[in-house]
């Protein structure tokens, strides 16, 4: 029997469905891996509480002048 367009299309759809199923299984298996462990901090950080008050400095600059400062 000579392959026709119909059988080629069915073959393609089956291959596409198989590929999609395998991809879904792999993505699901990868996402359901180990729980992510919380990383230890590299350095300690000390903060102070925020305070309300008047603005003491206003800085106005464009990006070009900030690049020259570096």
N, C-alpha and C positions, 0 to 999 in steps of 0.2 A: 504494500500500500504506500502510495506516494504521500509524503507529509504535505499538509495543506496549511493555509494561514490559520485555520481554526485550531488545529492541533498544536501549532507553534505558539499560539496565544495562550492556550491552556497550559502548555509546558512552562511558559514564561510566568504565568500567574502562580502556578504551583511553586516554582523556584522563588518567586518574590515573597510568597507567603511563608515558605520555609526560612528564608533569610530573615524576614521580619520576626518570626517566632524565636529564632536563635538569638537575634539581637536583643529582643525583649528579655529573654532568659539571662543573657550575659549582663545586661544593665541592671536587672533586678538582683542578681547575685553580687554584683559589685557594690550596689547601694546598701545591701544588708550585711555588710562586713562588720568588723569589730567596732565597738563604740569608741568614739574619739576621746582620747585621754586629755585632760586639762594640762596644759604645759606649765611648768614651773616658771615663775617670773625670773627674769635675768637680773634685774635690779629692783631695789625698793624705791617707792615714790612717796614723797611727803607732800601733802597739799594743805592749803589754808582755806578756810571758808571764804566764800565770796562776800564782798561788802558793797553796800549801796553808797554812792557818793557822787560828787560832781566829776565831770570829765576833766581830767587834768591836762591831757595832751590830745591834740587833733593832728593827725598826720595825713597829708594829701600828697599822693605821688602817682605817677603812671608807671606802667611796667618797664618802659625803657630806662627810666632813671633808677629803678630798683636793680636792673641788671648791671648797670655801670657801677653800682656800689659794691658788688661782690668782687 
